[in-house]
Amino acid sequence: MSLQNLLKIGRLAEHKTDNNQVGKLLVAAERSIADARLDSISLHSRLDIAYRAVMQLSMIALWANGYRPSRSAPGRHQTMLQSLSPFYWAGSRSNVAAGYISRETQRD
């Protein structure tokens, strides 16, 4: 489902972000990915942490496109995962954030 359709049915809301907000969440996602790789943590906990990283990166992708999950609609995580389908993640997990930061820097 397209982001515009998710907005029309109330699953997404418009959102304006900035480099600081995206950067903080990207750092948190990178930290989650690093923690999920630790052998000293149980597999169950590693899965939880990896899932958190997926949610953090999904949020960045939404923010970079001017959206966030609706606070009033149920199923925020499902919506965030659904919203990933239009994105093309070529090579780097930080493509969307890097592209956003690059666009914002060019505007300044």
C-alpha positions in Angstrom: 0.0 0.0 0.0 1.3 3.4 -0.9 2.2 6.0 1.8 -0.5 8.3 0.4 -3.1 5.5 0.8 -2.0 4.9 4.4 -2.4 8.6 5.0 -5.9 8.6 3.5 -7.1 5.8 5.7 -5.6 7.4 8.8 -2.8 4.9 9.4 -0.2 7.7 8.8 0.0 11.3 9.7 2.1 14.1 8.2 5.3 14.8 10.1 8.1 17.3 9.7 11.5 16.2 10.9 15.0 17.6 11.0 18.6 16.3 10.8 18.9 16.2 14.6 15.8 14.0 15.1 16.8 11.6 12.3 20.4 11.5 13.4 19.5 10.6 17.0 17.2 7.8 15.9 19.9 6.5 13.4 22.4 6.4 16.2 19.9 4.4 18.3 19.2 2.0 15.5 22.9 1.4 14.9 23.4 0.8 18.6 20.5 -1.7 18.5 22.0 -3.5 15.5 25.4 -3.7 17.3 23.7 -5.1 20.5 21.7 -7.6 18.5 25.0 -9.1 17.3 26.3 -9.8 20.8 26.7 -13.5 21.5 26.6 -12.8 25.2 22.8 -11.9 25.0 20.1 -14.6 24.7 18.7 -15.3 21.3 15.3 -14.1 22.5 16.7 -10.8 23.6 18.7 -10.4 20.4 15.6 -10.9 18.4 13.8 -8.2 20.5 16.7 -5.8 20.0 16.8 -6.5 16.2 13.1 -5.9 15.9 13.6 -2.6 17.7 16.2 -1.7 15.1 13.8 -2.5 12.3 11.2 -0.2 13.9 13.7 2.6 14.4 14.8 2.4 10.7 11.2 2.2 9.6 10.5 5.4 11.5 13.4 7.1 9.8 12.1 6.0 6.4 8.7 7.5 7.2 10.1 10.7 8.7 12.3 11.1 5.6 9.2 11.1 3.5 7.2 13.4 5.7 5.1 10.9 7.7 4.8 9.2 11.0 2.4 6.4 12.2 -0.9 7.8 13.4 -1.1 8.0 17.2 -4.8 7.3 17.2 -4.9 4.2 14.9 -4.1 0.8 16.2 -1.4 -1.4 14.7 1.5 1.2 14.6 4.2 -1.5 14.1 2.2 -3.2 11.3 1.8 0.2 9.6 5.5 0.9 9.9 6.4 -2.5 8.3 3.8 -2.0 5.6 5.2 1.4 4.8 8.6 -0.1 3.9 7.4 -1.7 0.7 7.8 1.4 -1.5 11.4 2.0 -0.4 14.4 0.6 -2.1 17.2 -0.2 0.3 20.2 -0.4 -2.0 23.4 -1.4 -0.2 23.3 0.6 3.1 20.8 0.5 6.0 21.2 4.2 6.4 20.3 5.1 2.7 17.1 6.8 3.6 18.5 8.8 6.5 21.6 9.8 4.5 19.4 10.9 1.6 17.2 12.9 3.9 20.2 14.6 5.6 21.7 15.3 2.2 18.5 16.9 0.9 18.2 19.1 4.1 21.8 20.2 3.9 21.3 21.3 0.3 18.3 23.4 1.4 20.3 25.3 4.1 
